[in-house]
Amino acid sequence: MPQIPMTYLSIGLKIVSSVVVLLLTLATNRAAGNLLQARVKDQYYMHTLRMLIRNAVFVSGGIIILLIWLGFGSNFTVAMGILGAGIAFASQEVIGSLAGYVNIVTGNLFRIGDRVKIGNVMGDVLDISVLRTTVMEIGEWVQADQYTGRIVTVANRVVFSDPVFNYTQHWDYLWDEITIPVTYNSNWQRAGQLMLEHAREYTSHLQEQAQAALRDLMKLYPLHETAVEPTLYIIMTDNWIEMTLRYIVEARERRQVKARLHQELLRHFEAEPEITIASMTVEIVGFPPLKGDFLEPRA
């Protein structure tokens, strides 16, 4: 009976071992995902942990398969050195994205579920892989903080070259403003009173939580004490009295709250005969004399 050469046996053993490692990697990833889904209640935190475990499991599985085929010792070291040099030369973008991923994870720049702006892309983070970040876009032709329906992928390397804005990390609130001009003949005191009353009505349920979260944030960063209660600022201009209302709002509710405030203020201003919203007007005081030759109309 002919014997199978040792080379074929070695290759067959490596193939079987690689398949086993691949199956174990997939099983480990699925088991970890199911365990996190059952134990972690916060969906955003669960997806972030699942992303980290998924990437770590697959990278570890890939390294083990390379060890199976290349073996330990000098062969593996030389092969990895050649492979690393080739990747560094031919795939600088990939290396930059890998470094960006490490920066995102270790630097806690953002996590899944955060609302961010990376360069010119703004949206909610859906996934973070070792090479790219997936974002559900907001803004663009939609003139507010609402979804456009497009899913955008951003290379992780851009975190080194572009600023990263995080709207929800450590603090889920934003300060927003509404500016309304009223004429000098208006009862501007009454207008300011109405603006403050409506702002307190829409933000009273947020102020206690926002204040507590702000104190926690001040423990992490050297921030100055800032009021979360609605504040009114008044400026006199050449044409009108500019009244600016500053108030706290949840990051994802900014447009809805601003729209409701505008509707309520318009309704109440219409009921107040002493309040008139100002608008730009132009007064023509005269025309310069016309010069030139003009043709007589034909009969």
Secondary structure as the mmCIF struct_conf table of DSSP 4:
data_model
#
loop_
_struct_conf.conf_type_id
_struct_conf.id
_struct_conf.beg_label_comp_id
_struct_conf.beg_label_asym_id
_struct_conf.beg_label_seq_id
_struct_conf.end_label_comp_id
_struct_conf.end_label_asym_id
_struct_conf.end_label_seq_id
HELX_LH_PP_P HELX_LH_PP_P1 PRO A 2 PRO A 5
HELX_RH_AL_P HELX_RH_AL_P1 MET A 6 ARG A 39
HELX_RH_AL_P HELX_RH_AL_P2 GLN A 43 LEU A 70
BEND BEND1 PHE A 72 GLY A 73
HELX_RH_AL_P HELX_RH_AL_P3 SER A 74 ALA A 90
HELX_RH_AL_P HELX_RH_AL_P4 GLN A 92 GLY A 107
TURN_TY1_P TURN_TY1_P1 ASN A 108 ASN A 108
TURN_TY1_P TURN_TY1_P2 ILE A 112 GLY A 113
STRN STRN1 ARG A 115 ILE A 118
TURN_TY1_P TURN_TY1_P3 GLY A 119 ASN A 120
STRN STRN2 VAL A 121 ILE A 128
BEND BEND2 VAL A 130 LEU A 131
STRN STRN3 ARG A 132 ILE A 138
TURN_TY1_P TURN_TY1_P4 GLU A 140 TRP A 141
BEND BEND3 VAL A 142 GLN A 146
STRN STRN4 TYR A 147 ALA A 155
TURN_TY1_P TURN_TY1_P5 ASN A 156 ARG A 157
HELX_RH_AL_P HELX_RH_AL_P5 VAL A 158 SER A 161
BEND BEND4 ASP A 162 ASP A 162
STRN STRN5 VAL A 164 ASN A 166
BEND BEND5 TYR A 167 HIS A 170
STRN STRN6 TYR A 173 VAL A 182
TURN_TY1_P TURN_TY1_P6 TYR A 184 ASN A 185
BEND BEND6 SER A 186 SER A 186
HELX_RH_AL_P HELX_RH_AL_P6 TRP A 188 LEU A 220
BEND BEND7 TYR A 221 TYR A 221
HELX_LH_PP_P HELX_LH_PP_P2 LEU A 223 GLU A 225
BEND BEND8 GLU A 229 GLU A 229
STRN STRN7 THR A 231 MET A 236
BEND BEND9 ASP A 238 TRP A 240
STRN STRN8 ILE A 241 GLU A 250
HELX_RH_3T_P HELX_RH_3T_P1 ALA A 251 GLU A 253
HELX_RH_AL_P HELX_RH_AL_P7 ARG A 254 GLU A 270
TURN_TY1_P TURN_TY1_P7 ALA A 271 ALA A 271
TURN_TY1_P TURN_TY1_P8 PRO A 273 GLU A 274
STRN STRN9 ILE A 277 ILE A 277
HELX_LH_PP_P HELX_LH_PP_P3 PRO A 288 LEU A 290
BEND BEND10 GLY A 292 GLY A 292
HELX_LH_PP_P HELX_LH_PP_P4 LEU A 295 ARG A 298
#
